[in-house]
Amino acid sequence: MGETNIILFFLHIAGAAALLIWSVRLVRTGVERAFFVQLRLWLRRSANKHRT
């Protein structure tokens, strides 16, 4: 009985980690899509400031 609980515990941890990784990827993709143009312009401006 105790061995079954340990296996279930690790299955729950693995499932939670997989969901966390997937949700972080979804949020990152959404932010990139929403702010891609602004981010690209900001990076371009900051790169030009450092060249001079």
N, C-alpha and C positions, 0 to 999 in steps of 0.2 A: 504494500500500500504506500509506503514512504517513497519507494522508487518511482511509482507512477506520479506522485506529486512533484518530484524533482523534474521529471520529463515534461510535465505540463507547465511547470514554472518556466523552463527554458524555451518551450514552444511559445508561451505568451510573450516572453522577452524578445524573442526573434520576430514575432509578428508585430510587436510594438515598434521595434527598430525599423522594420521594413516600412511600416506606415509613416514613421517620422521622416525617413529618407525620401519617400515618395512625395509627401506633402511639402517638404523643403524644396524639392525639385519643381513642383507645381508653382509654388510662390515665386521662386527665382525666375521661372519662365514667364510668369505673368508680369513681374516687375520689368524684366527685359523688354517685353513687348510693349508695355505701357510707356516706358521712358527711354526707349532705344535712341530716338532722334535727339532728345535733350542730352542724354549721356554722351553720345558721339560728339555733339557740338561742344560740350563742356570739356571733354578730353582733348579735342582739337585745339581749343583756346588755351588750355593749360599747357599743352605741349609747345605751342607757339610762344608763350610767355617765358618758358624756360630756355628756349633757344637763343633769345636775344640777350 
